Amino acid sequence: MKNIYYLLFVLALTLISSSGNSQTGIPKTEISNGLIKALIYLPDTITGYYRGTRFDWSGNMPSLTYNGHEYFGQWYTKYSPEIHDVIMGPVEDFSPLGFGEAMPGESFIKIGVGVITKPDEKPYAFSRSYVVKSHGKWLLNSKADEILFYHELNSNYFSYQYSKTIQLVKGKPEMVIIHILKNTGSHVIETSVYDHNFFVIDNQPVGPGLDFTFPFKISGEGKGIGDIAKIEKDRITFLRGLTVGENVYCGGLEGYGKSSKDYDIKIENHNTGAGVRITCDQPLFKLVFWSCPATACTEPYIKIKVDPGQEFRWTIRYEFYDLRK
């Protein structure tokens, strides 16, 4: 049975490579600390790999390797720069600013994306594509082992300066993502942000042997829980692989407290020996789990509130390791 799921996964990857997508000329850079090597696509309004309205344009990472293990990669079977699911790596999604107050034809804000037109009275949907009115200003500063993304946006209601630094720690198999959001407008910025964590570890299909562990006893219900995946004590494991079109979804895992110590997630592929630990200096606001045949994702949310003239900082740390050592 395991071989069947693997063949279906290989077929999906074949569809990706044969879908006719043209990805040449995409701006990108590579950083390395000698232990980790990461390929990062750069934001660009004309030739950027991702130009959608859901995810922050900075930090799109199609590859990160450590000790012979690959942690990210393309998992979706189609490509267009506006398709949200073409995004890869530890990408982030902010809840919109001002959407509920805006009338149709007026604007709302997505941090890391720009000023966006609200087309109608329908509720905001992250899966929907919207028209960007202004992309703001992007600046980049790249070094051998780190890259700084800077996004500045000014609008009539919300304005901000947002920086994200992806840094590979010297002498360690670690990556830190350092964020600073400064409110340069006259209104309070209240939002949430989560990292989707699109892991595609060693290009293996999702299934038994891929485990997610938390520092607390978790509980939750949802699609595929009990059939495809199992929640037991502090762990999520897979009972079987997923067929094409299947997914697992739990929109609200519970059990965490108010301390940032609970933002501590281990993902281990016991079939290949690759592991990663994710921590953050902010407490969890919400915790989602989602998986399809090609990727399994924890989606940890944090809450953000920034008064005018103030700034909010948070750092996410990824520690990569090999279970065979």
C-alpha positions as CSV (number, residue, x, y, z in Angstrom):
1,M,0.0,0.0,0.0
2,K,2.9,2.4,0.8
3,N,4.2,1.9,-2.8
4,I,0.9,3.0,-4.2
5,Y,1.0,6.3,-2.3
6,Y,4.6,6.8,-3.4
7,L,3.7,6.2,-7.1
8,L,0.8,8.7,-6.8
9,F,3.2,11.3,-5.3
10,V,5.7,10.7,-8.1
11,L,2.9,11.2,-10.6
12,A,2.0,14.5,-9.0
13,L,5.6,15.7,-9.2
14,T,5.7,14.6,-12.9
15,L,2.6,16.8,-13.5
16,I,4.4,19.7,-11.9
17,S,7.4,19.4,-14.2
18,S,5.3,18.8,-17.3
19,S,2.7,21.5,-16.7
20,G,4.4,23.9,-19.1
21,N,5.2,26.5,-16.5
22,S,7.8,29.1,-17.4
23,Q,9.9,30.0,-14.4
24,T,13.0,31.3,-16.1
25,G,14.2,34.8,-15.3
26,I,12.8,34.8,-11.8
27,P,14.9,37.0,-9.4
28,K,16.4,34.9,-6.7
29,T,19.4,34.7,-4.4
30,E,21.2,32.0,-2.4
31,I,22.5,32.3,1.1
32,S,24.7,29.8,3.1
33,N,26.5,29.5,6.4
34,G,28.5,26.4,5.3
35,L,26.0,24.0,6.9
36,I,22.7,25.2,5.5
37,K,22.1,26.5,2.0
38,A,18.9,28.3,1.1
39,L,17.5,29.4,-2.2
40,I,15.1,32.4,-1.9
41,Y,12.9,34.0,-4.5
42,L,12.8,37.8,-4.4
43,P,9.7,40.1,-4.6
44,D,9.2,41.7,-8.0
45,T,6.0,43.2,-9.5
46,I,6.9,42.1,-13.0
47,T,9.1,38.9,-12.9
48,G,8.6,37.7,-9.3
49,Y,7.8,34.0,-8.8
50,Y,4.8,34.9,-6.6
51,R,2.6,37.9,-7.2
52,G,-0.6,36.9,-5.4
53,T,-2.5,38.7,-2.7
54,R,-2.5,36.1,0.1
55,F,1.1,35.7,1.3
56,D,3.8,38.2,2.3
57,W,6.0,38.4,-0.8
58,S,9.3,38.1,1.2
59,G,10.8,34.8,2.2
60,N,9.5,32.5,-0.6
61,M,12.0,29.6,-0.2
62,P,11.9,26.8,-2.8
63,S,14.9,25.0,-1.3
64,L,16.8,24.6,2.0
65,T,19.3,21.9,2.4
66,Y,21.2,20.6,5.5
67,N,23.4,17.5,5.8
68,G,22.0,16.0,2.5
69,H,18.3,16.7,3.5
70,E,16.0,18.9,1.5
71,Y,13.3,20.6,3.6
72,F,11.2,22.6,1.1
73,G,10.2,22.3,-2.6
74,Q,7.4,22.7,-5.1
75,W,4.3,20.8,-4.0
76,Y,1.5,22.3,-6.1
77,T,0.7,20.8,-9.5
78,K,0.1,24.1,-11.4
79,Y,2.0,27.3,-11.8
80,S,1.0,30.9,-12.3
81,P,2.4,33.8,-10.3
82,E,-1.1,34.7,-9.0
83,I,-1.9,31.2,-7.7
84,H,-1.5,31.3,-3.9
85,D,-0.5,27.6,-3.6
86,V,2.6,28.0,-5.7
87,I,4.3,29.5,-2.6
88,M,7.0,27.5,-0.9
89,G,8.9,27.4,2.4
90,P,8.3,29.3,5.7
91,V,5.9,31.8,4.1
92,E,3.7,34.1,6.1
93,D,0.1,35.4,5.8
94,F,-1.2,38.5,7.6
95,S,-4.9,39.0,8.2
96,P,-6.1,42.0,6.2
97,L,-6.3,45.5,7.6
98,G,-9.4,47.6,7.1
99,F,-11.3,45.1,5.0
100,G,-14.5,45.2,7.1
101,E,-14.6,49.0,7.1
102,A,-14.0,49.4,3.3
103,M,-16.8,49.8,0.9
104,P,-16.7,48.1,-2.5
105,G,-14.3,50.0,-4.7
106,E,-12.3,51.2,-1.7
107,S,-9.0,49.8,-0.4
108,F,-7.7,47.5,2.3
109,I,-4.2,46.4,3.2
110,K,-2.3,43.2,3.2
111,I,1.1,43.5,4.9
112,G,3.9,42.4,2.6
113,V,1.6,42.7,-0.4
114,G,0.2,46.2,-0.7
115,V,-2.9,48.3,-1.0
116,I,-5.7,46.2,-2.5
117,T,-9.1,47.0,-3.9
118,K,-12.2,45.5,-2.2
119,P,-14.3,44.4,-5.2
120,D,-17.7,43.7,-3.6
121,E,-19.6,43.0,-0.3
122,K,-18.4,39.4,0.0
123,P,-16.4,38.5,3.1
124,Y,-12.6,38.4,2.8
125,A,-11.4,35.0,1.5
126,F,-7.7,34.1,1.6
127,S,-8.2,31.8,-1.4
128,R,-9.5,34.6,-3.6
129,S,-7.3,36.8,-5.8
130,Y,-7.7,40.6,-5.5
131,V,-6.5,43.5,-7.6
132,V,-3.4,45.3,-6.1
133,K,-3.7,49.1,-6.3
134,S,-0.3,49.9,-4.9
135,H,2.6,47.5,-4.2
136,G,4.4,50.0,-2.0
137,K,8.3,50.0,-2.0
138,W,10.5,47.0,-1.7
139,L,14.2,47.2,-0.8
140,L,16.7,44.3,-0.4
141,N,20.1,43.9,1.2
142,S,21.8,40.5,0.8
143,K,24.9,39.1,2.4
144,A,26.5,35.7,2.2
145,D,24.5,34.2,5.0
146,E,21.5,36.5,5.3
147,I,19.0,38.6,3.4
148,L,17.0,41.6,4.6
149,F,13.6,42.4,3.0
150,Y,12.2,45.9,3.6
151,H,8.7,46.9,2.6
152,E,7.3,50.4,3.0
153,L,3.6,51.2,2.5
154,N,1.8,54.5,2.8
155,S,-2.0,54.8,2.5
156,N,-4.7,57.1,3.7
157,Y,-5.5,54.9,6.7
158,F,-2.7,52.5,7.4
159,S,1.0,53.0,6.9
160,Y,3.9,50.9,8.0
161,Q,7.6,49.9,7.6
162,Y,8.1,46.2,7.7
163,S,11.4,44.4,7.7
164,K,12.1,40.6,7.6
165,T,15.7,39.3,7.9
166,I,16.4,35.7,7.1
167,Q,19.7,34.8,8.8
168,L,21.6,31.5,8.9
169,V,23.3,31.3,12.3
170,K,27.1,31.1,12.1
171,G,28.5,27.7,12.9
172,K,25.0,26.2,13.6
173,P,22.4,24.4,11.5
174,E,19.9,27.1,12.4
175,M,17.9,29.7,10.6
176,V,16.2,32.7,12.3
177,I,13.6,35.0,10.7
178,I,13.6,38.4,12.4
179,H,10.6,40.6,11.9
180,I,10.0,44.3,12.7
181,L,6.7,46.0,12.0
182,K,6.7,49.8,12.6
183,N,3.4,51.7,12.5
184,T,4.1,54.9,10.6
185,G,0.4,55.8,10.2
186,S,-2.2,57.4,12.5
187,H,-4.3,54.4,13.3
188,V,-3.6,51.3,15.4
189,I,-2.6,48.2,13.5
190,E,-4.2,45.1,14.8
191,T,-3.7,41.9,12.9
192,S,-2.5,38.3,13.2
193,V,0.1,36.4,11.2
194,Y,0.9,32.8,10.7
195,D,3.7,30.8,9.1
196,H,2.3,28.2,6.8
197,N,5.5,26.1,6.9
198,F,5.2,24.2,3.6
199,F,7.7,21.4,4.4
200,V,8.4,18.9,1.6
201,I,11.0,16.9,3.5
202,D,13.4,15.0,1.2
203,N,10.7,15.1,-1.5
204,Q,8.8,12.3,0.2
205,P,5.0,11.9,0.2
206,V,3.2,12.6,3.4
207,G,2.4,9.4,5.3
208,P,3.5,7.1,8.2
209,G,6.9,8.1,9.6
210,L,6.2,11.8,9.5
211,D,5.5,13.1,13.0
212,F,4.6,16.4,14.6
213,T,5.4,16.9,18.3
214,F,4.3,19.7,20.7
215,P,5.3,20.6,24.3
216,F,1.8,20.1,25.5
217,K,-1.1,17.6,25.2
218,I,-3.0,18.5,22.1
219,S,-6.6,18.0,21.1
220,G,-8.6,18.7,18.0
221,E,-11.0,17.5,15.4
222,G,-11.3,17.9,11.7
223,K,-11.2,16.4,8.2
224,G,-9.1,13.3,8.1
225,I,-8.4,13.2,11.8
226,G,-8.9,9.6,12.9
227,D,-8.7,8.2,9.4
228,I,-5.6,9.6,7.7
229,A,-3.9,11.2,10.7
230,K,-4.1,10.6,14.5
231,I,-3.8,13.0,17.4
232,E,-2.4,11.3,20.5
233,K,-1.0,13.0,23.6
234,D,1.5,15.5,22.3
235,R,1.8,14.2,18.8
236,I,0.2,14.1,15.3
237,T,1.1,11.0,13.3
238,F,-0.1,9.6,10.0
239,L,-2.0,6.3,9.7
240,R,-1.6,6.2,6.0
241,G,-0.6,8.2,2.9
242,L,-3.0,10.6,1.2
243,T,-4.4,10.0,-2.3
244,V,-4.7,12.8,-4.9
245,G,-7.4,15.2,-3.8
246,E,-7.3,14.2,-0.1
247,N,-6.3,16.5,2.7
248,V,-6.2,16.7,6.5
249,Y,-7.5,19.8,8.2
250,C,-7.9,20.8,11.8
251,G,-8.7,24.5,12.1
252,G,-8.1,24.8,15.8
253,L,-5.7,22.6,17.7
254,E,-6.0,23.1,21.5
255,G,-3.9,22.6,24.6
256,Y,-1.4,25.5,24.4
257,G,-1.1,28.2,27.0
258,K,-0.2,31.9,27.1
259,S,3.5,31.4,27.2
260,S,5.8,31.6,24.2
261,K,7.3,28.3,25.4
262,D,4.3,26.5,23.8
263,Y,5.4,27.8,20.4
264,D,7.8,24.9,20.1
265,I,7.1,22.4,17.3
266,K,9.2,19.4,16.1
267,I,8.7,17.9,12.7
268,E,10.5,14.6,12.1
269,N,10.6,12.3,9.1
270,H,11.7,9.0,10.5
271,N,11.9,7.5,7.0
272,T,14.7,9.8,5.9
273,G,16.1,11.0,9.3
274,A,15.5,14.7,8.8
275,G,14.1,16.8,11.6
276,V,13.4,20.5,12.4
277,R,12.4,22.3,15.6
278,I,10.5,25.6,15.3
279,T,10.3,28.1,18.1
280,C,9.2,31.7,18.5
281,D,9.5,34.4,21.1
282,Q,5.7,35.2,21.0
283,P,2.8,33.1,22.4
284,L,0.5,31.2,20.1
285,F,-2.8,32.9,19.2
286,K,-4.1,30.0,17.1
287,L,-2.8,26.7,15.8
288,V,-3.9,25.0,12.6
289,F,-2.8,21.8,11.0
290,W,-3.2,21.0,7.2
291,S,-1.9,18.4,4.9
292,C,-2.2,17.2,1.3
293,P,-0.3,14.3,-0.3
294,A,2.8,16.5,-0.9
295,T,3.2,18.7,2.2
296,A,2.1,18.7,5.8
297,C,1.9,22.0,7.6
298,T,1.6,23.3,11.1
299,E,0.3,26.9,10.9
300,P,1.1,28.7,14.2
301,Y,-0.5,32.2,14.5
302,I,0.6,35.1,16.7
303,K,-1.4,38.3,17.5
304,I,0.0,41.7,16.6
305,K,-1.0,45.1,17.9
306,V,1.0,48.2,17.1
307,D,0.1,51.8,18.2
308,P,1.1,54.7,15.9
309,G,4.8,55.5,16.1
310,Q,5.5,52.1,17.8
311,E,6.9,48.9,16.5
312,F,6.4,45.2,17.1
313,R,9.1,42.6,16.9
314,W,9.1,38.8,16.7
315,T,11.6,36.1,15.8
316,I,11.0,32.6,14.6
317,R,13.9,30.1,14.9
318,Y,14.4,26.9,12.9
319,E,16.8,24.3,14.2
320,F,17.6,21.5,11.7
321,Y,19.0,18.2,12.7
322,D,19.6,14.6,11.6
323,L,17.9,11.8,13.5
324,R,20.6,9.4,12.4
325,K,23.3,11.2,14.3
